[in-house]
Amino acid sequence: MKELVKCMAEALVDDPAQVEVTEIAGRDTSVIELKVAKEDMGKIIGKKGRNAQAMRTLLNAASAKLRKRVVLEIIDQ
């Protein structure tokens, strides 16, 4: 899941070197934290939050196979 988020985020931003993804794994739920450069925050969120929602939808679909819940947190730096 961590690699999926990193791949999607790097494709959206201008500065892929600033993308940081950390995963906090639990028994039933994992939290994935995404940090990007301040200038790229708007590109990750998208208009009306559409990019962020699309990333969350893809994560939920991918995590359904693992029978685990995944939460994407976009961290403001």
PDB file of N, CA, C and O in Angstrom:
ATOM      1  N   MET A   1       0.811  -1.186   0.000  1.00  0.00           N
ATOM      2  CA  MET A   1       0.000   0.000   0.000  1.00  0.00           C
ATOM      3  C   MET A   1       0.865   1.266   0.000  1.00  0.00           C
ATOM      4  O   MET A   1       0.555   2.254  -0.666  1.00  0.00           O
ATOM      5  N   LYS A   2       1.942   1.206   0.756  1.00  0.00           N
ATOM      6  CA  LYS A   2       2.839   2.351   0.859  1.00  0.00           C
ATOM      7  C   LYS A   2       3.413   2.714  -0.512  1.00  0.00           C
ATOM      8  O   LYS A   2       3.492   3.891  -0.866  1.00  0.00           O
ATOM      9  N   GLU A   3       3.809   1.705  -1.276  1.00  0.00           N
ATOM     10  CA  GLU A   3       4.386   1.948  -2.601  1.00  0.00           C
ATOM     11  C   GLU A   3       3.338   2.495  -3.570  1.00  0.00           C
ATOM     12  O   GLU A   3       3.658   3.313  -4.432  1.00  0.00           O
ATOM     13  N   LEU A   4       2.101   2.053  -3.434  1.00  0.00           N
ATOM     14  CA  LEU A   4       1.023   2.545  -4.286  1.00  0.00           C
ATOM     15  C   LEU A   4       0.798   4.034  -4.067  1.00  0.00           C
ATOM     16  O   LEU A   4       0.663   4.791  -5.027  1.00  0.00           O
ATOM     17  N   VAL A   5       0.758   4.451  -2.821  1.00  0.00           N
ATOM     18  CA  VAL A   5       0.561   5.871  -2.498  1.00  0.00           C
ATOM     19  C   VAL A   5       1.742   6.691  -2.995  1.00  0.00           C
ATOM     20  O   VAL A   5       1.560   7.773  -3.553  1.00  0.00           O
ATOM     21  N   LYS A   6       2.946   6.182  -2.795  1.00  0.00           N
ATOM     22  CA  LYS A   6       4.144   6.904  -3.230  1.00  0.00           C
ATOM     23  C   LYS A   6       4.151   7.083  -4.746  1.00  0.00           C
ATOM     24  O   LYS A   6       4.484   8.158  -5.245  1.00  0.00           O
ATOM     25  N   CYS A   7       3.788   6.042  -5.470  1.00  0.00           N
ATOM     26  CA  CYS A   7       3.752   6.102  -6.934  1.00  0.00           C
ATOM     27  C   CYS A   7       2.726   7.131  -7.416  1.00  0.00           C
ATOM     28  O   CYS A   7       3.016   7.925  -8.311  1.00  0.00           O
ATOM     29  N   MET A   8       1.539   7.118  -6.829  1.00  0.00           N
ATOM     30  CA  MET A   8       0.496   8.071  -7.222  1.00  0.00           C
ATOM     31  C   MET A   8       0.916   9.505  -6.901  1.00  0.00           C
ATOM     32  O   MET A   8       0.722  10.405  -7.718  1.00  0.00           O
ATOM     33  N   ALA A   9       1.484   9.716  -5.732  1.00  0.00           N
ATOM     34  CA  ALA A   9       1.870  11.066  -5.312  1.00  0.00           C
ATOM     35  C   ALA A   9       3.004  11.613  -6.172  1.00  0.00           C
ATOM     36  O   ALA A   9       2.983  12.783  -6.554  1.00  0.00           O
ATOM     37  N   GLU A  10       3.988  10.781  -6.477  1.00  0.00           N
ATOM     38  CA  GLU A  10       5.107  11.241  -7.294  1.00  0.00           C
ATOM     39  C   GLU A  10       4.662  11.613  -8.701  1.00  0.00           C
ATOM     40  O   GLU A  10       5.260  12.486  -9.330  1.00  0.00           O
ATOM     41  N   ALA A  11       3.623  10.964  -9.197  1.00  0.00           N
ATOM     42  CA  ALA A  11       3.118  11.286 -10.528  1.00  0.00           C
ATOM     43  C   ALA A  11       2.388  12.626 -10.549  1.00  0.00           C
ATOM     44  O   ALA A  11       2.302  13.262 -11.599  1.00  0.00           O
ATOM     45  N   LEU A  12       1.866  13.061  -9.415  1.00  0.00           N
ATOM     46  CA  LEU A  12       1.077  14.291  -9.365  1.00  0.00           C
ATOM     47  C   LEU A  12       1.898  15.547  -9.084  1.00  0.00           C
ATOM     48  O   LEU A  12       1.539  16.625  -9.558  1.00  0.00           O
ATOM     49  N   VAL A  13       2.977  15.441  -8.338  1.00  0.00           N
ATOM     50  CA  VAL A  13       3.689  16.624  -7.842  1.00  0.00           C
ATOM     51  C   VAL A  13       4.796  17.073  -8.792  1.00  0.00           C
ATOM     52  O   VAL A  13       5.215  16.334  -9.683  1.00  0.00           O
ATOM     53  N   ASP A  14       5.261  18.311  -8.575  1.00  0.00           N
ATOM     54  CA  ASP A  14       6.380  18.853  -9.352  1.00  0.00           C
ATOM     55  C   ASP A  14       7.722  18.385  -8.811  1.00  0.00           C
ATOM     56  O   ASP A  14       8.675  18.231  -9.575  1.00  0.00           O
ATOM     57  N   ASP A  15       7.812  18.157  -7.506  1.00  0.00           N
ATOM     58  CA  ASP A  15       9.063  17.775  -6.857  1.00  0.00           C
ATOM     59  C   ASP A  15       8.915  16.399  -6.200  1.00  0.00           C
ATOM     60  O   ASP A  15       8.640  16.316  -5.003  1.00  0.00           O
ATOM     61  N   PRO A  16       9.096  15.305  -6.980  1.00  0.00           N
ATOM     62  CA  PRO A  16       8.897  13.963  -6.414  1.00  0.00           C
ATOM     63  C   PRO A  16       9.889  13.596  -5.316  1.00  0.00           C
ATOM     64  O   PRO A  16       9.624  12.679  -4.539  1.00  0.00           O
ATOM     65  N   ALA A  17      11.016  14.285  -5.232  1.00  0.00           N
ATOM     66  CA  ALA A  17      12.008  13.974  -4.206  1.00  0.00           C
ATOM     67  C   ALA A  17      11.496  14.340  -2.808  1.00  0.00           C
ATOM     68  O   ALA A  17      11.991  13.806  -1.815  1.00  0.00           O
ATOM     69  N   GLN A  18      10.520  15.236  -2.719  1.00  0.00           N
ATOM     70  CA  GLN A  18       9.997  15.688  -1.427  1.00  0.00           C
ATOM     71  C   GLN A  18       8.854  14.814  -0.906  1.00  0.00           C
ATOM     72  O   GLN A  18       8.331  15.067   0.179  1.00  0.00           O
ATOM     73  N   VAL A  19       8.463  13.797  -1.663  1.00  0.00           N
ATOM     74  CA  VAL A  19       7.355  12.937  -1.252  1.00  0.00           C
ATOM     75  C   VAL A  19       7.846  11.961  -0.188  1.00  0.00           C
ATOM     76  O   VAL A  19       8.815  11.232  -0.404  1.00  0.00           O
ATOM     77  N   GLU A  20       7.169  11.951   0.964  1.00  0.00           N
ATOM     78  CA  GLU A  20       7.483  11.026   2.054  1.00  0.00           C
ATOM     79  C   GLU A  20       6.222  10.261   2.421  1.00  0.00           C
ATOM     80  O   GLU A  20       5.166  10.853   2.647  1.00  0.00           O
ATOM     81  N   VAL A  21       6.341   8.942   2.478  1.00  0.00           N
ATOM     82  CA  VAL A  21       5.202   8.106   2.836  1.00  0.00           C
ATOM     83  C   VAL A  21       5.617   7.208   3.993  1.00  0.00           C
ATOM     84  O   VAL A  21       6.621   6.499   3.913  1.00  0.00           O
ATOM     85  N   THR A  22       4.840   7.244   5.063  1.00  0.00           N
ATOM     86  CA  THR A  22       5.083   6.351   6.194  1.00  0.00           C
ATOM     87  C   THR A  22       3.814   5.560   6.466  1.00  0.00           C
ATOM     88  O   THR A  22       2.703   6.049   6.268  1.00  0.00           O
ATOM     89  N   GLU A  23       4.000   4.329   6.924  1.00  0.00           N
ATOM     90  CA  GLU A  23       2.859   3.468   7.203  1.00  0.00           C
ATOM     91  C   GLU A  23       2.885   3.056   8.671  1.00  0.00           C
ATOM     92  O   GLU A  23       3.905   2.595   9.184  1.00  0.00           O
ATOM     93  N   ILE A  24       1.770   3.226   9.323  1.00  0.00           N
ATOM     94  CA  ILE A  24       1.602   2.792  10.706  1.00  0.00           C
ATOM     95  C   ILE A  24       0.628   1.617  10.659  1.00  0.00           C
ATOM     96  O   ILE A  24      -0.575   1.791  10.468  1.00  0.00           O
ATOM     97  N   ALA A  25       1.171   0.438  10.836  1.00  0.00           N
ATOM     98  CA  ALA A  25       0.367  -0.767  10.670  1.00  0.00           C
ATOM     99  C   ALA A  25      -0.237  -1.198  11.995  1.00  0.00           C
ATOM    100  O   ALA A  25       0.428  -1.225  13.031  1.00  0.00           O
ATOM    101  N   GLY A  26      -1.494  -1.528  11.932  1.00  0.00           N
ATOM    102  CA  GLY A  26      -2.196  -2.088  13.072  1.00  0.00           C
ATOM    103  C   GLY A  26      -2.681  -3.479  12.710  1.00  0.00           C
ATOM    104  O   GLY A  26      -2.335  -4.009  11.655  1.00  0.00           O
ATOM    105  N   ARG A  27      -3.469  -4.058  13.571  1.00  0.00           N
ATOM    106  CA  ARG A  27      -3.955  -5.415  13.323  1.00  0.00           C
ATOM    107  C   ARG A  27      -4.983  -5.419  12.194  1.00  0.00           C
ATOM    108  O   ARG A  27      -4.869  -6.201  11.250  1.00  0.00           O
ATOM    109  N   ASP A  28      -5.982  -4.549  12.290  1.00  0.00           N
ATOM    110  CA  ASP A  28      -7.042  -4.503  11.292  1.00  0.00           C
ATOM    111  C   ASP A  28      -6.974  -3.270  10.398  1.00  0.00           C
ATOM    112  O   ASP A  28      -7.559  -3.250   9.315  1.00  0.00           O
ATOM    113  N   THR A  29      -6.266  -2.254  10.847  1.00  0.00           N
ATOM    114  CA  THR A  29      -6.233  -0.979  10.140  1.00  0.00           C
ATOM    115  C   THR A  29      -4.803  -0.492   9.996  1.00  0.00           C
ATOM    116  O   THR A  29      -3.992  -0.624  10.913  1.00  0.00           O
ATOM    117  N   SER A  30      -4.506   0.070   8.842  1.00  0.00           N
ATOM    118  CA  SER A  30      -3.218   0.722   8.617  1.00  0.00           C
ATOM    119  C   SER A  30      -3.470   2.186   8.302  1.00  0.00           C
ATOM    120  O   SER A  30      -4.431   2.529   7.614  1.00  0.00           O
ATOM    121  N   VAL A  31      -2.601   3.040   8.810  1.00  0.00           N
ATOM    122  CA  VAL A  31      -2.672   4.464   8.522  1.00  0.00           C
ATOM    123  C   VAL A  31      -1.458   4.814   7.677  1.00  0.00           C
ATOM    124  O   VAL A  31      -0.320   4.551   8.066  1.00  0.00           O
ATOM    125  N   ILE A  32      -1.709   5.407   6.524  1.00  0.00           N
ATOM    126  CA  ILE A  32      -0.621   5.824   5.640  1.00  0.00           C
ATOM    127  C   ILE A  32      -0.582   7.341   5.666  1.00  0.00           C
ATOM    128  O   ILE A  32      -1.569   8.009   5.357  1.00  0.00           O
ATOM    129  N   GLU A  33       0.579   7.876   6.040  1.00  0.00           N
ATOM    130  CA  GLU A  33       0.768   9.319   6.114  1.00  0.00           C
ATOM    131  C   GLU A  33       1.562   9.780   4.912  1.00  0.00           C
ATOM    132  O   GLU A  33       2.624   9.233   4.615  1.00  0.00           O
ATOM    133  N   LEU A  34       1.053  10.785   4.220  1.00  0.00           N
ATOM    134  CA  LEU A  34       1.678  11.322   3.015  1.00  0.00           C
ATOM    135  C   LEU A  34       2.099  12.753   3.280  1.00  0.00           C
ATOM    136  O   LEU A  34       1.284  13.583   3.683  1.00  0.00           O
ATOM    137  N   LYS A  35       3.371  13.041   3.055  1.00  0.00           N
ATOM    138  CA  LYS A  35       3.897  14.393   3.196  1.00  0.00           C
ATOM    139  C   LYS A  35       4.494  14.804   1.861  1.00  0.00           C
ATOM    140  O   LYS A  35       5.260  14.058   1.252  1.00  0.00           O
ATOM    141  N   VAL A  36       4.131  16.006   1.413  1.00  0.00           N
ATOM    142  CA  VAL A  36       4.688  16.558   0.178  1.00  0.00           C
ATOM    143  C   VAL A  36       5.126  17.993   0.451  1.00  0.00           C
ATOM    144  O   VAL A  36       4.842  18.548   1.513  1.00  0.00           O
ATOM    145  N   ALA A  37       5.819  18.588  -0.519  1.00  0.00           N
ATOM    146  CA  ALA A  37       6.234  19.980  -0.378  1.00  0.00           C
ATOM    147  C   ALA A  37       5.001  20.868  -0.297  1.00  0.00           C
ATOM    148  O   ALA A  37       3.953  20.541  -0.854  1.00  0.00           O
ATOM    149  N   LYS A  38       5.130  21.981   0.392  1.00  0.00           N
ATOM    150  CA  LYS A  38       4.008  22.890   0.599  1.00  0.00           C
ATOM    151  C   LYS A  38       3.417  23.369  -0.732  1.00  0.00           C
ATOM    152  O   LYS A  38       2.205  23.553  -0.845  1.00  0.00           O
ATOM    153  N   GLU A  39       4.270  23.569  -1.727  1.00  0.00           N
ATOM    154  CA  GLU A  39       3.810  24.050  -3.037  1.00  0.00           C
ATOM    155  C   GLU A  39       2.982  23.002  -3.771  1.00  0.00           C
ATOM    156  O   GLU A  39       2.154  23.346  -4.615  1.00  0.00           O
ATOM    157  N   ASP A  40       3.199  21.731  -3.458  1.00  0.00           N
ATOM    158  CA  ASP A  40       2.514  20.643  -4.151  1.00  0.00           C
ATOM    159  C   ASP A  40       1.257  20.162  -3.427  1.00  0.00           C
ATOM    160  O   ASP A  40       0.586  19.247  -3.903  1.00  0.00           O
ATOM    161  N   MET A  41       0.935  20.758  -2.302  1.00  0.00           N
ATOM    162  CA  MET A  41      -0.219  20.306  -1.525  1.00  0.00           C
ATOM    163  C   MET A  41      -1.515  20.421  -2.332  1.00  0.00           C
ATOM    164  O   MET A  41      -2.366  19.534  -2.264  1.00  0.00           O
ATOM    165  N   GLY A  42      -1.665  21.490  -3.082  1.00  0.00           N
ATOM    166  CA  GLY A  42      -2.866  21.685  -3.885  1.00  0.00           C
ATOM    167  C   GLY A  42      -3.020  20.646  -4.970  1.00  0.00           C
ATOM    168  O   GLY A  42      -4.138  20.256  -5.305  1.00  0.00           O
ATOM    169  N   LYS A  43      -1.911  20.195  -5.521  1.00  0.00           N
ATOM    170  CA  LYS A  43      -1.965  19.173  -6.571  1.00  0.00           C
ATOM    171  C   LYS A  43      -2.373  17.825  -6.009  1.00  0.00           C
ATOM    172  O   LYS A  43      -3.064  17.056  -6.677  1.00  0.00           O
ATOM    173  N   ILE A  44      -1.954  17.533  -4.793  1.00  0.00           N
ATOM    174  CA  ILE A  44      -2.327  16.263  -4.162  1.00  0.00           C
ATOM    175  C   ILE A  44      -3.812  16.275  -3.802  1.00  0.00           C
ATOM    176  O   ILE A  44      -4.511  15.283  -4.008  1.00  0.00           O
ATOM    177  N   ILE A  45      -4.289  17.391  -3.268  1.00  0.00           N
ATOM    178  CA  ILE A  45      -5.689  17.468  -2.866  1.00  0.00           C
ATOM    179  C   ILE A  45      -6.600  17.596  -4.081  1.00  0.00           C
ATOM    180  O   ILE A  45      -7.642  16.943  -4.141  1.00  0.00           O
ATOM    181  N   GLY A  46      -6.226  18.422  -5.043  1.00  0.00           N
ATOM    182  CA  GLY A  46      -7.021  18.592  -6.258  1.00  0.00           C
ATOM    183  C   GLY A  46      -8.219  19.500  -6.042  1.00  0.00           C
ATOM    184  O   GLY A  46      -8.506  19.917  -4.919  1.00  0.00           O
ATOM    185  N   LYS A  47      -8.914  19.801  -7.131  1.00  0.00           N
ATOM    186  CA  LYS A  47     -10.099  20.648  -7.044  1.00  0.00           C
ATOM    187  C   LYS A  47     -11.195  19.914  -6.291  1.00  0.00           C
ATOM    188  O   LYS A  47     -11.548  18.780  -6.616  1.00  0.00           O
ATOM    189  N   LYS A  48     -11.722  20.586  -5.281  1.00  0.00           N
ATOM    190  CA  LYS A  48     -12.774  20.034  -4.416  1.00  0.00           C
ATOM    191  C   LYS A  48     -12.383  18.694  -3.806  1.00  0.00           C
ATOM    192  O   LYS A  48     -13.253  17.892  -3.467  1.00  0.00           O
ATOM    193  N   GLY A  49     -11.075  18.442  -3.660  1.00  0.00           N
ATOM    194  CA  GLY A  49     -10.604  17.219  -3.015  1.00  0.00           C
ATOM    195  C   GLY A  49     -10.707  15.974  -3.878  1.00  0.00           C
ATOM    196  O   GLY A  49     -10.682  14.858  -3.359  1.00  0.00           O
ATOM    197  N   ARG A  50     -10.822  16.149  -5.176  1.00  0.00           N
ATOM    198  CA  ARG A  50     -11.036  15.001  -6.055  1.00  0.00           C
ATOM    199  C   ARG A  50      -9.827  14.085  -6.153  1.00  0.00           C
ATOM    200  O   ARG A  50      -9.989  12.864  -6.173  1.00  0.00           O
ATOM    201  N   ASN A  51      -8.611  14.642  -6.216  1.00  0.00           N
ATOM    202  CA  ASN A  51      -7.416  13.789  -6.285  1.00  0.00           C
ATOM    203  C   ASN A  51      -7.248  12.981  -5.009  1.00  0.00           C
ATOM    204  O   ASN A  51      -6.959  11.786  -5.058  1.00  0.00           O
ATOM    205  N   ALA A  52      -7.428  13.629  -3.873  1.00  0.00           N
ATOM    206  CA  ALA A  52      -7.295  12.935  -2.589  1.00  0.00           C
ATOM    207  C   ALA A  52      -8.356  11.842  -2.465  1.00  0.00           C
ATOM    208  O   ALA A  52      -8.062  10.741  -2.000  1.00  0.00           O
ATOM    209  N   GLN A  53      -9.572  12.141  -2.875  1.00  0.00           N
ATOM    210  CA  GLN A  53     -10.642  11.147  -2.793  1.00  0.00           C
ATOM    211  C   GLN A  53     -10.369   9.977  -3.740  1.00  0.00           C
ATOM    212  O   GLN A  53     -10.648   8.828  -3.397  1.00  0.00           O
ATOM    213  N   ALA A  54      -9.833  10.257  -4.913  1.00  0.00           N
ATOM    214  CA  ALA A  54      -9.507   9.184  -5.859  1.00  0.00           C
ATOM    215  C   ALA A  54      -8.405   8.286  -5.300  1.00  0.00           C
ATOM    216  O   ALA A  54      -8.457   7.066  -5.458  1.00  0.00           O
ATOM    217  N   MET A  55      -7.416   8.884  -4.650  1.00  0.00           N
ATOM    218  CA  MET A  55      -6.344   8.092  -4.037  1.00  0.00           C
ATOM    219  C   MET A  55      -6.908   7.206  -2.932  1.00  0.00           C
ATOM    220  O   MET A  55      -6.520   6.044  -2.811  1.00  0.00           O
ATOM    221  N   ARG A  56      -7.816   7.743  -2.131  1.00  0.00           N
ATOM    222  CA  ARG A  56      -8.432   6.962  -1.056  1.00  0.00           C
ATOM    223  C   ARG A  56      -9.279   5.820  -1.612  1.00  0.00           C
ATOM    224  O   ARG A  56      -9.295   4.726  -1.047  1.00  0.00           O
ATOM    225  N   THR A  57      -9.979   6.068  -2.712  1.00  0.00           N
ATOM    226  CA  THR A  57     -10.798   5.034  -3.331  1.00  0.00           C
ATOM    227  C   THR A  57      -9.932   3.893  -3.846  1.00  0.00           C
ATOM    228  O   THR A  57     -10.264   2.723  -3.652  1.00  0.00           O
ATOM    229  N   LEU A  58      -8.820   4.227  -4.502  1.00  0.00           N
ATOM    230  CA  LEU A  58      -7.909   3.190  -4.992  1.00  0.00           C
ATOM    231  C   LEU A  58      -7.299   2.396  -3.841  1.00  0.00           C
ATOM    232  O   LEU A  58      -7.137   1.180  -3.941  1.00  0.00           O
ATOM    233  N   LEU A  59      -6.964   3.074  -2.760  1.00  0.00           N
ATOM    234  CA  LEU A  59      -6.415   2.388  -1.586  1.00  0.00           C
ATOM    235  C   LEU A  59      -7.437   1.423  -0.982  1.00  0.00           C
ATOM    236  O   LEU A  59      -7.096   0.297  -0.618  1.00  0.00           O
ATOM    237  N   ASN A  60      -8.675   1.865  -0.880  1.00  0.00           N
ATOM    238  CA  ASN A  60      -9.711   0.996  -0.327  1.00  0.00           C
ATOM    239  C   ASN A  60      -9.935  -0.228  -1.200  1.00  0.00           C
ATOM    240  O   ASN A  60     -10.153  -1.325  -0.686  1.00  0.00           O
ATOM    241  N   ALA A  61      -9.884  -0.051  -2.514  1.00  0.00           N
ATOM    242  CA  ALA A  61     -10.066  -1.185  -3.421  1.00  0.00           C
ATOM    243  C   ALA A  61      -8.902  -2.164  -3.298  1.00  0.00           C
ATOM    244  O   ALA A  61      -9.104  -3.379  -3.288  1.00  0.00           O
ATOM    245  N   ALA A  62      -7.685  -1.632  -3.204  1.00  0.00           N
ATOM    246  CA  ALA A  62      -6.510  -2.496  -3.090  1.00  0.00           C
ATOM    247  C   ALA A  62      -6.457  -3.195  -1.736  1.00  0.00           C
ATOM    248  O   ALA A  62      -6.021  -4.343  -1.643  1.00  0.00           O
ATOM    249  N   SER A  63      -6.898  -2.509  -0.695  1.00  0.00           N
ATOM    250  CA  SER A  63      -6.828  -3.105   0.637  1.00  0.00           C
ATOM    251  C   SER A  63      -7.950  -4.111   0.883  1.00  0.00           C
ATOM    252  O   SER A  63      -7.864  -4.917   1.810  1.00  0.00           O
ATOM    253  N   ALA A  64      -8.984  -4.074   0.076  1.00  0.00           N
ATOM    254  CA  ALA A  64     -10.076  -5.034   0.239  1.00  0.00           C
ATOM    255  C   ALA A  64      -9.581  -6.464   0.014  1.00  0.00           C
ATOM    256  O   ALA A  64     -10.073  -7.401   0.643  1.00  0.00           O
ATOM    257  N   LYS A  65      -8.605  -6.627  -0.886  1.00  0.00           N
ATOM    258  CA  LYS A  65      -8.030  -7.953  -1.124  1.00  0.00           C
ATOM    259  C   LYS A  65      -7.315  -8.478   0.105  1.00  0.00           C
ATOM    260  O   LYS A  65      -7.312  -9.680   0.368  1.00  0.00           O
ATOM    261  N   LEU A  66      -6.707  -7.569   0.857  1.00  0.00           N
ATOM    262  CA  LEU A  66      -5.967  -7.960   2.057  1.00  0.00           C
ATOM    263  C   LEU A  66      -6.865  -8.063   3.279  1.00  0.00           C
ATOM    264  O   LEU A  66      -6.418  -8.450   4.359  1.00  0.00           O
ATOM    265  N   ARG A  67      -8.131  -7.715   3.103  1.00  0.00           N
ATOM    266  CA  ARG A  67      -9.110  -7.698   4.199  1.00  0.00           C
ATOM    267  C   ARG A  67      -8.626  -6.829   5.360  1.00  0.00           C
ATOM    268  O   ARG A  67      -8.682  -7.210   6.530  1.00  0.00           O
ATOM    269  N   LYS A  68      -8.155  -5.658   4.983  1.00  0.00           N
ATOM    270  CA  LYS A  68      -7.640  -4.701   5.937  1.00  0.00           C
ATOM    271  C   LYS A  68      -8.191  -3.328   5.566  1.00  0.00           C
ATOM    272  O   LYS A  68      -8.496  -3.072   4.401  1.00  0.00           O
ATOM    273  N   ARG A  69      -8.316  -2.462   6.536  1.00  0.00           N
ATOM    274  CA  ARG A  69      -8.771  -1.103   6.274  1.00  0.00           C
ATOM    275  C   ARG A  69      -7.547  -0.193   6.224  1.00  0.00           C
ATOM    276  O   ARG A  69      -6.668  -0.270   7.083  1.00  0.00           O
ATOM    277  N   VAL A  70      -7.499   0.665   5.212  1.00  0.00           N
ATOM    278  CA  VAL A  70      -6.377   1.580   5.064  1.00  0.00           C
ATOM    279  C   VAL A  70      -6.912   3.005   5.064  1.00  0.00           C
ATOM    280  O   VAL A  70      -7.869   3.318   4.356  1.00  0.00           O
ATOM    281  N   VAL A  71      -6.287   3.871   5.866  1.00  0.00           N
ATOM    282  CA  VAL A  71      -6.663   5.269   5.970  1.00  0.00           C
ATOM    283  C   VAL A  71      -5.518   6.126   5.448  1.00  0.00           C
ATOM    284  O   VAL A  71      -4.375   5.955   5.871  1.00  0.00           O
ATOM    285  N   LEU A  72      -5.809   7.039   4.540  1.00  0.00           N
ATOM    286  CA  LEU A  72      -4.790   7.933   4.004  1.00  0.00           C
ATOM    287  C   LEU A  72      -4.892   9.276   4.695  1.00  0.00           C
ATOM    288  O   LEU A  72      -5.935   9.929   4.661  1.00  0.00           O
ATOM    289  N   GLU A  73      -3.798   9.684   5.324  1.00  0.00           N
ATOM    290  CA  GLU A  73      -3.719  10.990   5.975  1.00  0.00           C
ATOM    291  C   GLU A  73      -2.734  11.840   5.192  1.00  0.00           C
ATOM    292  O   GLU A  73      -1.590  11.437   4.984  1.00  0.00           O
ATOM    293  N   ILE A  74      -3.169  13.004   4.759  1.00  0.00           N
ATOM    294  CA  ILE A  74      -2.279  13.941   4.070  1.00  0.00           C
ATOM    295  C   ILE A  74      -1.816  14.956   5.108  1.00  0.00           C
ATOM    296  O   ILE A  74      -2.613  15.735   5.630  1.00  0.00           O
ATOM    297  N   ILE A  75      -0.524  14.936   5.398  1.00  0.00           N
ATOM    298  CA  ILE A  75       0.056  15.747   6.474  1.00  0.00           C
ATOM    299  C   ILE A  75       0.554  17.061   5.911  1.00  0.00           C
ATOM    300  O   ILE A  75       1.271  17.095   4.911  1.00  0.00           O
ATOM    301  N   ASP A  76       0.161  18.153   6.572  1.00  0.00           N
ATOM    302  CA  ASP A  76       0.604  19.500   6.182  1.00  0.00           C
ATOM    303  C   ASP A  76       1.935  19.775   6.867  1.00  0.00           C
ATOM    304  O   ASP A  76       2.070  19.601   8.078  1.00  0.00           O
ATOM    305  N   GLN A  77       2.910  20.204   6.087  1.00  0.00           N
ATOM    306  CA  GLN A  77       4.236  20.472   6.672  1.00  0.00           C
ATOM    307  C   GLN A  77       4.365  21.898   7.127  1.00  0.00           C
ATOM    308  O   GLN A  77       5.414  22.289   7.640  1.00  0.00           O
TER     309      GLN A  77
END
